[in-house]
Each structure stands twice: as C-alpha cells, then as structure tokens.
Amino acid sequence: MLAISKQNGFTLIELVMVIVILAILGVVALPKFLNLRFDSKAATLETIGGAMREGLHLVYSEAALQNKTNGNSEIDYLGTQLPVYQGYPAVDGSDSFQQLNTQVQAWLDIDSVALPSIIANNDAAPFFVDKSTALNRIYIFFSDDLADKSVFFDCHVLYTNQENGNGPSVTVKTSDC
C-alpha cells in the first residue's frame, strides 16, 4: 500500500491574498493613525489651556487674599514672586525666558523649559515657553515642534495680558498640530 503524504503549508495564492489584505488594512489604518496623533496633540493643548484658565482663578484668589487686585503688584505665589496686574499674572516681555518659565510653572504646574534651554537640549521637557517681547505674550509649544515654531505656526497655547480691562485671555491654537 502506498502512503500519500499530505504537505502542510500555504500556496502561493494564499500568501498573495494575505499580503493584499495587509496592504489594504495598512492603507485604511494609516490615515486614522495620523489623525490620532493630531487629536492627541490638540487634546493636550486644550488641557493645558483649561489648566491655565483655572490657574488664573487661583492666582487671582491669592492676590485677593494678599489685597493686591488693583493695578500692578507682585505676590508670593507658591514660593515664586509673581508679577500681577489687577490680580492676574502680568507678562512683562522684558523678563528673561527663564523668569517667565518659572512664573508659568508656578501658576500652571507644567513640565516646561525656557526657549534657550530647549534649543540646547530638545529632550529637556515636553513643552517650552516662548514670549513675544513687544506684545507681552507667553506661548507654550511642544518641544518636538521647535523646528516648526514661527509667528504663523498654530500649535500652541497663548496667554495675553489684560487688555482694556477685559481680563487676560488664553487662546489654544491647534490647526497646525
């Protein structure tokens, strides 16, 4: 009696079909993955913006406790001398990057570094603090966006001093994330 041996394995057609199916899944999944990265960065910036807004209320409360809610002043906030205007953090564009970063860390509690530090070591922190000296604004960017950072790069949180008695503003821009 002849014994017929049965071979185990895949045929060429089966292997080609598996490769085709994997390619189709890759084409469908890749754009969704890229959108998740954008969504993740945008959600993180929204969270920082919300934390910044809540931090403003805490700073104002501390300024009220120290009776410094009128005009320019300075309060001791969590061990940091924090300049305030009308009880809210006051950005002075002439302050050094490190001074602004220290002030932001006091009322925002964020893992950030000042702009010159991030240039020296891109892995120093997940975020860096930048400023507009002329406009007295603070920007918070992702450290991995350092090369893309410019006036028109919209992937940051922006803090602006009080203007015309309207109170400070926090703006989150995510269109370039």
N, C-alpha and C positions, 0 to 999 in steps of 0.2 A: 504494500500500500504506500502510495506516495503522499507525503505530508506537504501541504501547501503552507508556506509561512506567510503570515499576514504582516505587512510592514506598517509600522507606526510613524506618523509624520504628517506634514502638510503638503498639499500640492502647490504648485506654482500659482495657480489661480486663487487659491485660498490666501496665500501670502500677499498677492497683489491686492485682493479685496480688503484685507486688514490695513495695508498701507493707505489705500484710498480712503477708508473710513477715518483713520487717524488724521489724514490731511484735511478732510472736511471738518472734523472736530476742531482742529487747530485754527482753521480759517474762521470758524464761528466763535471760538473762545477767545482768541487774541484781542479783538476789539473790546470785548467785555472786560477783559483783564486790564486793558489800558484805561478804560473808563473808571474802573475801581480805584486805580492809582489817583486819578484826578479827584474822584469823590472823596477819597481818604484825605488828601491834602486840603481840599476845600472844607471838609468837616472839621479838620484840626484847626484851621484858621478861624472858622466860625466859633469853635470852642474857646480859642484864645480871645477872640473879640468879646464873647459873652463874659469870660472871666475878667477881662479888662473893665467892662462896664460895671460889673459887680464890685471890683476893686475900687472903682471911683467912689462908690457909695460908702465903702469902708473908710477910705481916706477922708471923705467929707465928714463922716461921723467923728473921726478922730480930731479933725480940725475944729469941729463944733465943740468937742469936749475941751479942747485947748483954747477955745474962744478966738479962733483965727479964721473966720469965714468971710472977712471983709478985706478987700484989697490984696496986695502982695504980702506974703508972710512966709514963714518956714516952720514946719512942725517936725517933731521927732516921731517917726513912724517906724515901728519895729526896729529901732536902733539905727535908723538911717535918717539923716537930715534931708527932709523932702520939701522943696520949694512949692508953695501953693498960691493960687490966685482964686479968690472967692471960695476957698476951701477945697479946691480941686488941684490935682498935680499941675504945676506950671512948667512947661517946657521952655528952657532957655537955650536957644540954638548955639550960644557961645560956650555952653558947658561942654566938657570933653565927652568923647564917646563913652569912656569908662564911667564917668559921673552919671550920664543918662542911663546906662545899662544898670548901674547899681540902684538908681531910683526906680526904674521899671521893675527890677527884681523885687524891690521892697513891696510894691503895691500890686504886683501881678503874680509873683512867685513862679517864675518861668526859668527854665534852664537855657540861658542865653549868654552870649558874649558880645562885646563891643566890636564894631566893624573891623578895626585894625587887627584884633586878635583872630578873627575868623579868616582873614587873609593869610596870616602866618600859619594857622592850623585849621583846615577846613573841617576837621572832625572834633573840634573843641566843644561844640554843643549843637543840639538840633536846630537852634534858632540864633539869629544875630540881630542886634539892634542897630539901626542906622538913624540918621537925622537929616532934616533939612534946616540948615542954619538960618537961612533967610526967612523961612516961613514958620519957624518954631514948631516943627512937627517931629514925631517919632514914628519910625517904621519898624515892623518886625517881619523878617523874612525867614524862610527855610534856609539853613546853611547850605544845602545842596543846590540852591538856586543862586549862589553868589555870582557865577559867571553870567547869568541872565539878568541880574538886577540892573534896572535903569529907571528913569523917570516914568517910562511908559509900561513897565512890567507890572501887570496886575495880578500878583500872587503874594499879598501881604496884608497886614493889619496896620492901619494908620490911626494915630492919636493926634488930635489937633486941640490946641488950647481953646479956652473960651473966646468966642468972638461976639461982639455986640451984646454981651450979657446973656447969650443963648446957652451957655454952658459948654463944656468940652464935647467933642464928638469922637466916636470910634467908628471907623469905616473898615469893612472887610471886603477886599477885592480878590476874586478867585477866578476870573476869566482866563488867566494865563497859567493856571496850575496844571 
